[in-house]
């Protein structure tokens, strides 16, 4: 069992994975000090993002077809709604936003016969 941030970092290094999100020992669950600031430049203001995302999801859930789709479709649509809200409230031409939209759509597409 891993119970110390340094053990997590060592495990990531051993697996050859990046460790740029190392957690401070005194604050094991806190993000790097500037992480939220960096994300705000690409994702926009969190409150605005949340407002837009929830509004889009409310529309999706209120449609008659929502009760007829499977969890994979629902989750893909939720994640796409989140990505759309980031596009609208943050940096619209952030490549990762659009790649993620395509990726979540592809995951749902796998369900098609």
Order of alpha helices (4+ residues) and beta strands (2+ residues): alpha-alpha-alpha-alpha-alpha
